[in-house]
Amino acid sequence: MQTSLSPMLSVRNGAAAIEFYKSAFAAEVLFRIDDDAGSVVAQLHIQGASFWIADESPEHANYSPETLGGSTIRIILVVSEPEKIFDAAVAAGASVIYSVQEQNGWSIGRVCDPYGHHWEIGKPL
C-alpha cells in the first residue's frame, strides 16, 4: 500500500456537491455512503487525484466554509490543461477569483466552488 493524503471537504448538501464536482472537474465517485437523513460521505477522483466530500456535522466539529464564513483550506489542482478545467468549473457554477495567468513559474487561476472552497487550477511552466 502506498501512503497518500486526501483532503476531506465539509459541505452543505453533499449530494449536490458531488454533482458539482462531477460537472466542474469530471470527478468520478469511487465510494459513497448516503444515510437516512440525506447526509453523504464520498470519495471522488480527478485524473488520479483523490479527495473526499462529507456533509458538515457540527456534532463532530466538521463545519463547511458556509458556516465558518470562509475556508481554512485552499486546494491546488495540478492538471495538464488548466484553462479547460478552469472554464468547466466556472460553467458548472464556480466563481472566478482570478483567471488563469502566468505567475511565479505557473499557469494558474483560482475559483471558489459553490460550497466556499477555493481551488487553484494550474500547472508549472
Sequence and secondary structure as in RCSB ss.txt:
>XXXX:A:sequence
MQTSLSPMLSVRNGAAAIEFYKSAFAAEVLFRIDDDAGSVVAQLHIQGASFWIADESPEHANYSPETLGGSTIRI
ILVVSEPEKIFDAAVAAGASVIYSVQEQNGWSIGRVCDPYGHHWEIGKPL
>XXXX:A:secstr
       EEEESSHHHHHHHHHHHH  EEEEEEE TTS EEEEEEETTEEEEEEE BGGGTB  HHHHTS S EE
EEE S HHHHHHHHHHHT EEEEEEEEETTEEEEEEE TTS EEEEEEE 
